[in-house]
Amino acid sequence: MEKKIGLDVGDKTIGVAVSDIMGLTAQGVKTIRRSSYEKDFLELEAIVKDNGIKKAVVGLPKNMNGTLGPQGEKVLKFVERMKKKIDIEVDFWDERLTTVAAHRTLIEADVSRKKRKKVVDMLAAVFILQGYLDMENMKK
């Protein structure tokens, strides 16, 4: 078994989660404030190397009818560029409702709006990765 990284790629931030070695649970690692592709990839590469990660699960935002919109296209372009910098296998995960679920979870936990803003993308990455891990484990 090997650890996996979950990514929620947005225009301003990248939510990052990492699985445990058994591939059972996803833990939030951080929210990367985006500044440039180069800095984004350096930060991601450090997390990948430190954790011995071979696979990334990237949330792919789709429209409710299943088609790819402008944000989905941006994520595909990001992943294309990332794969040139970081040697990693990538799987995509339909993330249509993960950010909504992350917001709901934080509101239910009574997290202030200011704090929610800082962690919602990381939590969305946890939901993306956890959904993927649960699907993988059901196949076993």
PyMOL commands that set and color helices and strands:
alter all, ss='L'
color gray80, all
select helices_A, chain A and resi 37-51+70-85+98-108+113-139
alter helices_A, ss='H'
color red, helices_A
select strands_A, chain A and resi 4-9+13-19+26-33+55-60+89-94
alter strands_A, ss='S'
color yellow, strands_A
deselect
rebuild
show_as cartoon
